[in-house]
Amino acid sequence: MTYAGIDYGTAKVAIAIPEAGLWTDIVLQPGSNLEALTVISDAAWNALTEGGATFVVVESAIVGASRNMRVGVSLGMVAGALCLTARQTGAAVALAAPSEWKKAVTGRGNANKEEIAVWLAVHHPGWHARCATQDSVDATCLAIHAKGLMAR
């Protein structure tokens, strides 16, 4: 199996397939939701097929994390587009809450961004060096979580 992790927001998406040596950061340009979802879907398809991902973990949207309903709906749309695209490549897909993957990977469900980056740098320095952004670090940890889920 080849494991992938996907971290996203409303302005960018990070995809990591560490075992394939593939990290992709997608920065979205302002535009309509449909345009953004098309860019996300196309880039995810390309990365997942190029990296040969067979199991993908996508970070789930945190319900109520944003008081702005438009942001919450946008995050849900991005998550849905990513899950559908991953399934269409033939990969198995799972959603993981931030506290779930953080606890499984670092041992602390409430680990902050800096702690997650330090953990990755200590335990997987080569992969950490390939991460251009914190989103890439998170996506890499989601891929590590994917591998752990399959080992259970």
C-alpha positions as a Python dict, from the first residue, in 0.01 Angstrom:
ca = {
    (1, 'M'): (0, 0, 0),
    (2, 'T'): (102, 357, -64),
    (3, 'Y'): (-30, 606, 189),
    (4, 'A'): (-129, 968, 128),
    (5, 'G'): (-236, 1248, 359),
    (6, 'I'): (-429, 1558, 261),
    (7, 'D'): (-453, 1879, 465),
    (8, 'Y'): (-660, 2167, 332),
    (9, 'G'): (-804, 2508, 395),
    (10, 'T'): (-1006, 2750, 188),
    (11, 'A'): (-697, 2892, 15),
    (12, 'K'): (-460, 2598, -12),
    (13, 'V'): (-431, 2221, -14),
    (14, 'A'): (-130, 2006, 75),
    (15, 'I'): (-93, 1646, -40),
    (16, 'A'): (184, 1421, 87),
    (17, 'I'): (274, 1074, -38),
    (18, 'P'): (604, 1030, 148),
    (19, 'E'): (676, 675, 37),
    (20, 'A'): (658, 793, -325),
    (21, 'G'): (865, 1105, -251),
    (22, 'L'): (579, 1331, -357),
    (23, 'W'): (466, 1651, -186),
    (24, 'T'): (224, 1890, -356),
    (25, 'D'): (109, 2230, -230),
    (26, 'I'): (-182, 2385, -417),
    (27, 'V'): (-240, 2756, -363),
    (28, 'L'): (-580, 2867, -484),
    (29, 'Q'): (-641, 3194, -661),
    (30, 'P'): (-948, 3395, -562),
    (31, 'G'): (-1246, 3295, -772),
    (32, 'S'): (-1567, 3100, -758),
    (33, 'N'): (-1611, 2788, -549),
    (34, 'L'): (-1658, 2582, -863),
    (35, 'E'): (-1331, 2706, -1012),
    (36, 'A'): (-1146, 2633, -688),
    (37, 'L'): (-1297, 2285, -657),
    (38, 'T'): (-1200, 2207, -1015),
    (39, 'V'): (-838, 2315, -952),
    (40, 'I'): (-829, 2111, -629),
    (41, 'S'): (-980, 1804, -791),
    (42, 'D'): (-747, 1813, -1093),
    (43, 'A'): (-434, 1865, -881),
    (44, 'A'): (-536, 1595, -634),
    (45, 'W'): (-605, 1350, -917),
    (46, 'N'): (-264, 1419, -1069),
    (47, 'A'): (-76, 1386, -739),
    (48, 'L'): (-259, 1075, -619),
    (49, 'T'): (-225, 890, -948),
    (50, 'E'): (139, 994, -994),
    (51, 'G'): (220, 885, -639),
    (52, 'G'): (23, 561, -670),
    (53, 'A'): (-176, 628, -353),
    (54, 'T'): (-388, 333, -248),
    (55, 'F'): (-506, 464, 93),
    (56, 'V'): (-574, 834, 153),
    (57, 'V'): (-652, 1007, 481),
    (58, 'V'): (-815, 1348, 450),
    (59, 'E'): (-837, 1574, 753),
    (60, 'S'): (-1202, 1619, 843),
    (61, 'A'): (-1347, 1966, 876),
    (62, 'I'): (-1392, 2079, 1234),
    (63, 'V'): (-1761, 2146, 1286),
    (64, 'G'): (-1808, 2490, 1435),
    (65, 'A'): (-1440, 2585, 1398),
    (66, 'S'): (-1543, 2892, 1208),
    (67, 'R'): (-1820, 3125, 1310),
    (68, 'N'): (-1845, 3221, 945),
    (69, 'M'): (-2096, 2990, 778),
    (70, 'R'): (-1948, 3057, 433),
    (71, 'V'): (-1604, 2933, 550),
    (72, 'G'): (-1757, 2624, 710),
    (73, 'V'): (-1950, 2537, 395),
    (74, 'S'): (-1639, 2599, 180),
    (75, 'L'): (-1430, 2366, 396),
    (76, 'G'): (-1696, 2097, 369),
    (77, 'M'): (-1703, 2136, -9),
    (78, 'V'): (-1324, 2105, -30),
    (79, 'A'): (-1326, 1793, 190),
    (80, 'G'): (-1600, 1639, -25),
    (81, 'A'): (-1418, 1715, -350),
    (82, 'L'): (-1095, 1566, -214),
    (83, 'C'): (-1264, 1248, -88),
    (84, 'L'): (-1452, 1196, -414),
    (85, 'T'): (-1143, 1255, -626),
    (86, 'A'): (-938, 1016, -413),
    (87, 'R'): (-1208, 746, -447),
    (88, 'Q'): (-1221, 799, -823),
    (89, 'T'): (-849, 718, -843),
    (90, 'G'): (-931, 379, -689),
    (91, 'A'): (-785, 458, -347),
    (92, 'A'): (-954, 376, -20),
    (93, 'V'): (-1036, 693, 174),
    (94, 'A'): (-1082, 782, 540),
    (95, 'L'): (-1147, 1107, 722),
    (96, 'A'): (-953, 1185, 1041),
    (97, 'A'): (-1032, 1457, 1291),
    (98, 'P'): (-733, 1676, 1378),
    (99, 'S'): (-725, 1552, 1738),
    (100, 'E'): (-736, 1189, 1616),
    (101, 'W'): (-435, 1203, 1385),
    (102, 'K'): (-237, 1430, 1617),
    (103, 'K'): (-285, 1185, 1907),
    (104, 'A'): (-201, 884, 1690),
    (105, 'V'): (113, 1042, 1545),
    (106, 'T'): (257, 1269, 1816),
    (107, 'G'): (87, 1123, 2124),
    (108, 'R'): (-97, 1450, 2195),
    (109, 'G'): (-437, 1522, 2044),
    (110, 'N'): (-398, 1893, 2109),
    (111, 'A'): (-44, 1927, 1970),
    (112, 'N'): (11, 2267, 1812),
    (113, 'K'): (170, 2335, 1474),
    (114, 'E'): (520, 2384, 1617),
    (115, 'E'): (506, 2059, 1817),
    (116, 'I'): (390, 1867, 1511),
    (117, 'A'): (675, 2010, 1300),
    (118, 'V'): (931, 1924, 1569),
    (119, 'W'): (795, 1569, 1599),
    (120, 'L'): (824, 1516, 1223),
    (121, 'A'): (1176, 1666, 1216),
    (122, 'V'): (1290, 1430, 1493),
    (123, 'H'): (1119, 1111, 1372),
    (124, 'H'): (1134, 1159, 994),
    (125, 'P'): (1396, 1426, 921),
    (126, 'G'): (1417, 1345, 550),
    (127, 'W'): (1044, 1383, 505),
    (128, 'H'): (1041, 1698, 716),
    (129, 'A'): (1307, 1849, 490),
    (130, 'R'): (1077, 1795, 190),
    (131, 'C'): (790, 1989, 348),
    (132, 'A'): (770, 2342, 209),
    (133, 'T'): (486, 2452, 439),
    (134, 'Q'): (322, 2365, 769),
    (135, 'D'): (34, 2228, 563),
    (136, 'S'): (281, 1984, 403),
    (137, 'V'): (397, 1883, 751),
    (138, 'D'): (37, 1814, 851),
    (139, 'A'): (-31, 1622, 529),
    (140, 'T'): (280, 1411, 591),
    (141, 'C'): (159, 1331, 941),
    (142, 'L'): (-182, 1239, 798),
    (143, 'A'): (-4, 992, 565),
    (144, 'I'): (181, 848, 867),
    (145, 'H'): (-156, 815, 1039),
    (146, 'A'): (-293, 636, 731),
    (147, 'K'): (-16, 379, 759),
    (148, 'G'): (-94, 332, 1127),
    (149, 'L'): (-463, 282, 1055),
    (150, 'M'): (-386, 8, 805),
    (151, 'A'): (-147, -163, 1048),
    (152, 'R'): (-430, -208, 1299),
}
